Amino acid sequence: MSSSITTRRTITLDGNQASVIVLGDSAFQKGTVTVTNGRAGDHPAIFRFLQNIFRLPTSTDYAAQLEDPQYEPRDRIVAKLGNQIIGHARVQMRDIQFGDVQIPVGFLCEMATAPEFRKQGIGTALLEQAEQLMLEQGAILGILRTPAVSFYRDHGWSVGGQHSYSVTSPRSILSLLRQTVLEEEPETTNPLEEPQKPLNVRIWRHVEQEALMRLYKQNLSGKFGAIVRTDATWRWLLNRHSFEQVYVAIDGPKKLTIESGFDSIVGYAIVKHGRILELLTDESRPDIVPDLLERVCSDVIEQKDVPVRLDAPDGDPLHQLMKDAGGEFLRRTVVGGEVILSKVFNPLTLLKQVRHLLNDRAQAANIPLPASLGLVLDGKAYTLTLTPRSAKVTRGKTGKSHLTMTKSVFSQLLLGVYSAEDAFEANEIEASTKVAKQLAITIFQQLPGHMPPLDDLLA
């Protein structure tokens, strides 16, 4: 096509920043495109646009987006040619758990430009305004899933995580569980001892939401990537029906009442088409897992007879159980053609949030403190100082021992996407001394990052 961008300028429209792009010479494309925040009145046109581009979301999923308790119409960025929507991006704000801290994150969803208007700068304008919206709402980090890696990489995004899951046959799991029970069964029993009552596993009831919330919160601390769910978010997730079934494990009778409380619920599993989206238990009761798995696998065999897939962080003991049942553990960057990308808007801000974690790792490795590590990031100098009580970051000279890298690589190290050791092997970091290299390997480690799929799974 012969059209080209002739002008692009920024204006204020209805109190919001907007980009105006004047398209070039093609008679078909000639006109002015305005890129700005969406309004409630745009919802029907946005739905039609997304259906034309992605064939998704369904009307049910789209209605669920609008019912998200944190959603506002201005969380969408739209590109309009007259009254026609030709581009779209949606920002979803969430907090994620990162060790013992919580980080505000902006998730970029459903970003696209109509095919006939691509390569005109519209996608860039959508992305820039989406990033600005994230910053305005306090995001330190942006995350998205996309097959269009090169476009986002050109705009400062990089690989932000991997998918970790294991797959095996439900019959193999049942066989392993039953064999384990036989091996652990005592040869003799004491008739004076009260026999242990089996757990009851059944389908959950909506009044038991508080029990799921309690178990999730118990398991949240120390995780890397799990969404922090409010009461309202939990209600929204459970009402949008993006899963097939929720099972609860009860240490007591199957029938519970509000008066008796729901503390007897000691574990739950959320499943869709044989995929275990979440399986969490009371931290003091690891014995609950076999009971939940047995019920899940039995139902899968009866209803669908498909392989069971478990989504969980790398290192979760459940992956070993799946492997013992003849399964395979997979940790992949690309799944279904999509890659998880991230962008740290200000690496120093993130560093200040997680610097105590770096300090803890240095102390755990018996590194003599205080210790200083210079950082040269895209040519700018900083110093990270670790002491027995704190960690601080200062601008200025780096000292003798320092690391040289891009801000993008430094962001990936802070997020634990990969370790400093891996980055050295890939020649993405230069160390001025052996001391700097060893300290970097100690404090920048790969983390078991994992975002539960329930939070963004379609119905």
ChimeraX attribute file (.defattr): number of C-alpha atoms within 10 A of each C-alpha:
attribute: neighborCount
match mode: 1-to-1
recipient: residues
	/A:1	7
	/A:2	8
	/A:3	16
	/A:4	16
	/A:5	15
	/A:6	11
	/A:7	11
	/A:8	17
	/A:9	10
	/A:10	13
	/A:11	15
	/A:12	10
	/A:13	13
	/A:14	9
	/A:15	8
	/A:16	10
	/A:17	15
	/A:18	22
	/A:19	20
	/A:20	19
	/A:21	23
	/A:22	19
	/A:23	24
	/A:24	18
	/A:25	15
	/A:26	12
	/A:27	10
	/A:28	10
	/A:29	18
	/A:30	15
	/A:31	15
	/A:32	16
	/A:33	24
	/A:34	27
	/A:35	28
	/A:36	26
	/A:37	26
	/A:38	20
	/A:39	14
	/A:40	11
	/A:41	9
	/A:42	15
	/A:43	16
	/A:44	10
	/A:45	14
	/A:46	21
	/A:47	17
	/A:48	14
	/A:49	21
	/A:50	23
	/A:51	14
	/A:52	11
	/A:53	15
	/A:54	10
	/A:55	11
	/A:56	16
	/A:57	18
	/A:58	14
	/A:59	11
	/A:60	13
	/A:61	17
	/A:62	18
	/A:63	14
	/A:64	20
	/A:65	18
	/A:66	14
	/A:67	13
	/A:68	16
	/A:69	15
	/A:70	13
	/A:71	15
	/A:72	16
	/A:73	15
	/A:74	16
	/A:75	19
	/A:76	28
	/A:77	25
	/A:78	32
	/A:79	29
	/A:80	18
	/A:81	19
	/A:82	11
	/A:83	11
	/A:84	13
	/A:85	21
	/A:86	25
	/A:87	29
	/A:88	28
	/A:89	23
	/A:90	25
	/A:91	25
	/A:92	19
	/A:93	20
	/A:94	17
	/A:95	18
	/A:96	21
	/A:97	20
	/A:98	22
	/A:99	17
	/A:100	13
	/A:101	15
	/A:102	19
	/A:103	21
	/A:104	20
	/A:105	25
	/A:106	28
	/A:107	20
	/A:108	23
	/A:109	18
	/A:110	19
	/A:111	21
	/A:112	22
	/A:113	24
	/A:114	17
	/A:115	10
	/A:116	11
	/A:117	15
	/A:118	13
	/A:119	13
	/A:120	18
	/A:121	15
	/A:122	29
	/A:123	22
	/A:124	14
	/A:125	24
	/A:126	27
	/A:127	20
	/A:128	14
	/A:129	21
	/A:130	28
	/A:131	21
	/A:132	15
	/A:133	22
	/A:134	24
	/A:135	17
	/A:136	9
	/A:137	13
	/A:138	14
	/A:139	22
	/A:140	20
	/A:141	23
	/A:142	24
	/A:143	22
	/A:144	21
	/A:145	21
	/A:146	19
	/A:147	15
	/A:148	11
	/A:149	16
	/A:150	10
	/A:151	13
	/A:152	19
	/A:153	15
	/A:154	9
	/A:155	12
	/A:156	14
	/A:157	21
	/A:158	22
	/A:159	21
	/A:160	23
	/A:161	27
	/A:162	23
	/A:163	20
	/A:164	23
	/A:165	24
	/A:166	22
	/A:167	21
	/A:168	20
	/A:169	21
	/A:170	26
	/A:171	19
	/A:172	18
	/A:173	24
	/A:174	19
	/A:175	13
	/A:176	17
	/A:177	18
	/A:178	14
	/A:179	11
	/A:180	12
	/A:181	11
	/A:182	10
	/A:183	10
	/A:184	9
	/A:185	9
	/A:186	9
	/A:187	7
	/A:188	6
	/A:189	10
	/A:190	8
	/A:191	7
	/A:192	6
	/A:193	7
	/A:194	8
	/A:195	9
	/A:196	6
	/A:197	9
	/A:198	12
	/A:199	20
	/A:200	18
	/A:201	23
	/A:202	17
	/A:203	13
	/A:204	18
	/A:205	11
	/A:206	9
	/A:207	11
	/A:208	17
	/A:209	15
	/A:210	16
	/A:211	19
	/A:212	22
	/A:213	15
	/A:214	16
	/A:215	19
	/A:216	21
	/A:217	13
	/A:218	13
	/A:219	14
	/A:220	20
	/A:221	15
	/A:222	12
	/A:223	20
	/A:224	22
	/A:225	23
	/A:226	24
	/A:227	23
	/A:228	17
	/A:229	18
	/A:230	14
	/A:231	11
	/A:232	11
	/A:233	15
	/A:234	17
	/A:235	17
	/A:236	17
	/A:237	18
	/A:238	14
	/A:239	12
	/A:240	18
	/A:241	15
	/A:242	19
	/A:243	20
	/A:244	12
	/A:245	16
	/A:246	21
	/A:247	20
	/A:248	28
	/A:249	24
	/A:250	22
	/A:251	17
	/A:252	15
	/A:253	12
	/A:254	16
	/A:255	9
	/A:256	17
	/A:257	10
	/A:258	8
	/A:259	6
	/A:260	9
	/A:261	12
	/A:262	18
	/A:263	15
	/A:264	17
	/A:265	25
	/A:266	24
	/A:267	26
	/A:268	27
	/A:269	23
	/A:270	20
	/A:271	23
	/A:272	18
	/A:273	16
	/A:274	25
	/A:275	21
	/A:276	23
	/A:277	21
	/A:278	17
	/A:279	21
	/A:280	20
	/A:281	23
	/A:282	17
	/A:283	12
	/A:284	8
	/A:285	10
	/A:286	12
	/A:287	11
	/A:288	23
	/A:289	17
	/A:290	19
	/A:291	17
	/A:292	23
	/A:293	20
	/A:294	19
	/A:295	18
	/A:296	25
	/A:297	22
	/A:298	15
	/A:299	14
	/A:300	22
	/A:301	16
	/A:302	9
	/A:303	11
	/A:304	10
	/A:305	16
	/A:306	17
	/A:307	19
	/A:308	25
	/A:309	23
	/A:310	22
	/A:311	23
	/A:312	24
	/A:313	24
	/A:314	20
	/A:315	11
	/A:316	13
	/A:317	10
	/A:318	19
	/A:319	23
	/A:320	15
	/A:321	16
	/A:322	24
	/A:323	15
	/A:324	14
	/A:325	20
	/A:326	14
	/A:327	21
	/A:328	15
	/A:329	17
	/A:330	15
	/A:331	14
	/A:332	12
	/A:333	16
	/A:334	15
	/A:335	14
	/A:336	7
	/A:337	10
	/A:338	14
	/A:339	22
	/A:340	20
	/A:341	23
	/A:342	28
	/A:343	25
	/A:344	25
	/A:345	21
	/A:346	13
	/A:347	19
	/A:348	19
	/A:349	14
	/A:350	17
	/A:351	20
	/A:352	13
	/A:353	15
	/A:354	20
	/A:355	21
	/A:356	18
	/A:357	20
	/A:358	21
	/A:359	23
	/A:360	17
	/A:361	16
	/A:362	22
	/A:363	17
	/A:364	11
	/A:365	11
	/A:366	9
	/A:367	15
	/A:368	11
	/A:369	14
	/A:370	13
	/A:371	16
	/A:372	21
	/A:373	21
	/A:374	25
	/A:375	28
	/A:376	20
	/A:377	17
	/A:378	12
	/A:379	11
	/A:380	14
	/A:381	18
	/A:382	21
	/A:383	21
	/A:384	20
	/A:385	18
	/A:386	24
	/A:387	16
	/A:388	13
	/A:389	10
	/A:390	14
	/A:391	21
	/A:392	15
	/A:393	19
	/A:394	13
	/A:395	12
	/A:396	13
	/A:397	14
	/A:398	19
	/A:399	14
	/A:400	13
	/A:401	18
	/A:402	26
	/A:403	23
	/A:404	20
	/A:405	18
	/A:406	15
	/A:407	21
	/A:408	20
	/A:409	20
	/A:410	26
	/A:411	23
	/A:412	24
	/A:413	21
	/A:414	25
	/A:415	26
	/A:416	19
	/A:417	21
	/A:418	21
	/A:419	20
	/A:420	27
	/A:421	18
	/A:422	15
	/A:423	19
	/A:424	15
	/A:425	9
	/A:426	9
	/A:427	10
	/A:428	14
	/A:429	20
	/A:430	15
	/A:431	18
	/A:432	15
	/A:433	12
	/A:434	11
	/A:435	13
	/A:436	21
	/A:437	20
	/A:438	14
	/A:439	20
	/A:440	23
	/A:441	16
	/A:442	19
	/A:443	22
	/A:444	24
	/A:445	20
	/A:446	18
	/A:447	22
	/A:448	19
	/A:449	23
	/A:450	20
	/A:451	21
	/A:452	16
	/A:453	16
	/A:454	18
	/A:455	16
	/A:456	12
	/A:457	15
	/A:458	17
	/A:459	15
